[in-house]
């Protein structure tokens, strides 16, 4: 089915996020604390909604790990709040895990201008989604973010990605979205129900999307060896706080004192992985660096090698 055909099929499908929530009909008549309690009670639905799709999410993680190992990419496509969630997740992977630029790419309907302002009609531009996905390659993993499951920009991108041979995923808050069955290989349908304020998908739907994306990207980074235990050994120090955190990580992982860890980190030219292998194996920096190169940058794998 073409992108246009799919868009027409789903245009009339309602989304649970646009329905009125019977629990909040009188929210505008309540005192502040009760308003907050209602919002909080609805937010409690989000973790359960994410938990329900974890088996499917695991499949997406495994495909994404394979793609990244093959030198391919992960793409996020979204509009409005959904697009901003994707941009945030992709941007934070580089400083957190030293991920190379361009490996996880966020595409937002309307471009950077739409990140800080609501632009008219950009989410309805199906052709723009198709054009923005023109660089998607066979084997890439493409994640479409659409609370309603029917955003034309996202459907256009998914349609183009499928023609390219990519693995496609729709993340929606609409279990009944037709695009889930026809527009992607996997539909992560987050059953968060009606929003506190009807149609305000920046609330539960966006929170669920945020959890899905940070779970997806973090799990991919863990599987790729970008952590050691639960420590960020691939991080990039862009300020004094992060430089201090690097030393703290080495102290925590090696059990050695702060001054020694700082000295080894300096000798390793700020490379936490190299410093950690040197500390844990008690070998020179160059031996640690060589072991990591042979182990594709995975600390645990490097530690199993003969470093002498």
C-alpha positions in Angstrom: 0.0 0.0 0.0 1.3 3.5 -0.8 1.8 6.1 1.8 -1.1 8.1 0.5 -3.4 5.1 0.6 -2.5 4.2 4.2 -2.9 7.8 5.3 -6.4 7.9 3.8 -7.3 4.6 5.5 -6.3 5.9 9.0 -7.5 9.5 8.7 -10.9 8.8 10.2 -9.7 6.5 13.0 -10.2 8.0 16.4 -7.5 7.8 19.1 -8.0 7.1 22.8 -5.9 10.1 23.5 -8.6 12.3 21.9 -11.5 11.0 24.0 -12.7 12.7 27.1 -11.5 11.1 30.3 -14.4 10.4 32.6 -12.2 10.7 35.7 -11.3 14.3 35.0 -14.6 15.8 33.8 -14.7 18.2 36.8 -11.0 19.0 36.9 -11.6 22.7 36.3 -13.7 22.9 39.4 -11.3 21.3 41.8 -8.7 22.8 44.2 -5.1 22.7 43.1 -4.1 19.7 45.1 -6.9 17.6 43.7 -6.0 18.6 40.2 -2.5 17.4 40.8 -3.8 14.1 42.4 -5.9 13.4 39.3 -2.9 14.0 37.0 -0.7 11.8 39.2 -3.3 9.0 39.2 -3.5 9.0 35.4 0.3 9.1 35.1 0.4 5.9 37.1 -1.0 4.1 34.1 2.1 4.8 32.0 4.6 2.2 33.4 2.0 -0.6 33.0 1.3 0.4 29.4 5.1 0.2 28.7 5.5 -3.1 30.5 2.8 -4.6 28.3 4.9 -4.0 25.2 8.3 -5.1 26.5 8.4 -8.4 24.6 7.9 -6.5 21.3 10.3 -3.8 22.4 12.9 -6.5 23.0 12.6 -7.6 19.4 13.2 -4.0 18.3 16.3 -3.7 20.5 17.8 -6.9 19.1 17.2 -5.7 15.5 18.7 -2.3 16.4 21.8 -3.9 17.9 22.3 -6.0 14.8 21.9 -2.9 12.6 24.4 -0.8 14.7 26.9 -3.7 14.6 26.6 -3.7 10.8 27.3 0.0 10.6 23.7 0.9 9.9 21.5 3.5 11.7 18.5 4.0 13.9 16.1 6.7 12.8 13.3 8.4 14.8 10.5 10.2 13.0 7.9 12.4 14.8 5.9 15.6 14.8 5.1 18.0 17.6 5.7 16.5 21.1 6.5 13.1 19.7 9.2 14.5 17.5 10.7 16.5 20.3 10.9 13.4 22.5 12.8 11.7 19.6 15.2 14.6 19.2 16.0 14.7 23.0 16.7 11.0 23.1 19.0 11.0 20.1 20.9 14.1 21.3 21.7 12.6 24.7 23.3 9.5 23.4 26.5 11.2 22.2 27.6 12.6 25.5 26.3 9.7 27.6 27.7 6.8 25.5 30.2 8.5 23.2 28.0 7.5 20.3 29.4 8.7 17.0 27.3 11.4 15.3 24.8 10.2 12.7 24.3 6.7 14.2 20.9 7.5 15.8 19.2 10.2 13.8 16.1 12.2 14.9 13.8 13.7 12.2 11.3 16.2 13.3 8.4 17.5 11.1 9.2 21.1 10.3 12.8 20.8 11.2 14.6 22.7 13.9 12.2 25.7 13.8 9.4 23.4 14.9 11.3 22.3 18.0 10.4 25.6 19.8 7.3 26.6 17.9 4.1 24.9 16.7 4.2 25.2 12.9 1.0 24.9 10.9 0.3 21.8 8.9 3.9 20.3 9.1 2.6 17.1 10.7 0.0 16.7 8.0 2.7 16.7 5.3 3.0 13.1 4.3 5.3 13.9 1.4 7.7 15.6 3.7 7.9 12.5 5.8 8.7 10.5 2.6 11.4 13.0 1.6 13.0 13.1 5.1 13.3 9.3 4.9 15.1 9.3 1.6 18.5 8.5 3.2 17.1 5.4 5.0 18.9 2.3 3.9 18.0 -1.4 3.9 18.6 -2.8 7.3 18.2 0.5 9.2 15.7 0.5 12.1 13.1 3.3 11.7 10.9 4.3 14.6 7.8 6.3 13.9 6.4 8.2 16.9 2.8 9.1 16.6 0.5 9.2 19.6 -2.6 8.8 17.4 -0.9 6.3 15.2 -2.0 8.2 12.2 0.2 11.3 11.8 0.7 11.7 8.0 4.3 12.9 8.3 5.2 9.8 10.3 3.3 7.4 8.0 5.0 8.9 5.0 8.4 8.3 6.5 7.5 4.7 7.5 6.2 4.0 4.0 9.4 5.2 2.4 11.5 3.2 4.9 9.6 0.1 4.1 10.3 0.5 0.4 14.0 0.9 1.2 14.0 -2.4 3.2 14.3 -1.0 6.6 12.9 -2.5 9.8 10.0 -0.3 10.8 8.4 0.4 14.1 5.3 2.4 15.0 5.1 3.7 18.6 1.6 5.0 19.3 -0.9 5.4 22.2 -3.6 3.9 19.9 -3.9 0.1 20.0 -6.5 0.2 17.2 -4.3 2.2 14.8 -4.5 0.7 11.3 -1.0 1.8 10.6 0.2 -0.5 13.4 -0.8 -3.5 11.2 0.0 -2.1 7.8 2.6 0.6 8.3 5.3 -1.2 10.4 6.9 -4.5 11.2 6.2 -3.9 14.9 3.5 -1.7 16.6 4.3 -0.7 20.1 0.8 0.2 21.1 0.9 2.0 24.5 -2.5 1.7 26.1 -2.4 4.9 28.2 -6.0 5.7 27.6 -7.7 9.2 27.4 -5.5 12.1 28.5 -6.3 14.2 31.6 -7.0 17.0 29.1 -8.5 15.5 26.0 -6.0 15.4 23.1 -3.1 16.7 25.2 -0.7 14.0 24.2 2.2 15.8 25.8 1.0 14.1 29.0 0.7 10.3 29.3 1.3 9.5 25.7 4.5 11.5 25.5 5.7 10.1 28.9 5.2 6.6 27.6 7.0 7.4 24.3 9.9 8.9 26.4 10.1 5.7 28.4 10.1 3.5 25.3 12.8 5.5 23.6 15.2 5.8 26.6 14.6 2.0 27.3 15.3 1.2 23.6 18.4 3.3 23.2 19.8 2.4 26.6 19.3 -1.3 26.1 21.0 -1.0 22.7 24.0 0.8 24.2 24.3 -1.8 26.9 24.2 -4.7 24.4 26.8 -2.9 22.3 29.2 -2.8 25.3 28.9 1.0 25.9 28.7 0.3 29.6 30.7 -1.7 32.2 28.2 -3.1 34.7 25.8 -0.2 35.2 28.5 2.5 34.7 28.8 4.9 31.8 32.3 4.1 30.6 31.7 5.5 27.2 30.7 9.0 28.3 32.3 12.2 26.8 33.4 14.9 29.3 32.0 18.2 28.2 32.2 20.0 31.5 33.8 19.9 35.0 30.9 17.9 36.4 31.3 15.1 33.8 35.1 15.1 34.2 34.6 14.5 37.9 32.1 11.8 37.2 34.6 10.0 35.0 37.0 9.8 38.0 34.2 8.7 40.3 33.3 5.9 37.9 36.9 4.7 37.8 37.1 4.8 41.6 33.8 2.9 41.9 34.7 0.2 39.3 38.3 -0.4 40.4 38.2 0.3 44.1 41.4 2.4 43.8 41.9 5.9 45.2 40.9 9.1 43.6 44.3 10.5 42.9 45.5 7.3 41.2 42.4 7.0 39.1 42.7 10.6 38.0 46.3 10.1 37.0 45.5 7.0 35.0 42.6 8.8 33.3 44.9 11.6 32.3 47.5 9.1 31.0 44.6 7.6 29.0 43.9 11.0 27.5 40.4 11.0 29.0 39.3 7.6 27.7 37.5 6.0 30.6 37.4 2.5 29.0 41.2 2.5 28.4 41.8 3.8 32.0 39.4 1.2 33.4 41.1 -1.7 31.6 44.5 -0.5 32.7 43.3 -0.2 36.3 41.5 -3.5 36.5 44.2 -5.5 34.8 47.2 -3.5 36.1 48.7 -3.1 32.7 50.2 -0.1 30.8 47.9 2.2 28.9 49.0 1.0 25.5 48.3 -2.6 26.4 44.8 -1.6 27.6 44.2 0.3 24.5 45.3 -2.5 22.2 43.1 -5.0 24.1 40.0 -2.7 23.7 40.7 -2.4 20.0 40.8 -6.2 19.7 37.6 -6.4 21.7 35.6 -3.9 19.6 35.7 -1.5 22.5 33.9 -3.8 25.0 35.5 -3.6 28.4 34.4 -7.0 29.7 35.7 -8.6 26.5 39.0 -6.8 26.7 39.5 -8.0 30.3 39.3 -11.6 29.2 42.3 -11.2 26.9 46.0 -11.9 27.7 47.2 -8.3 28.3 50.8 -9.2 29.2 
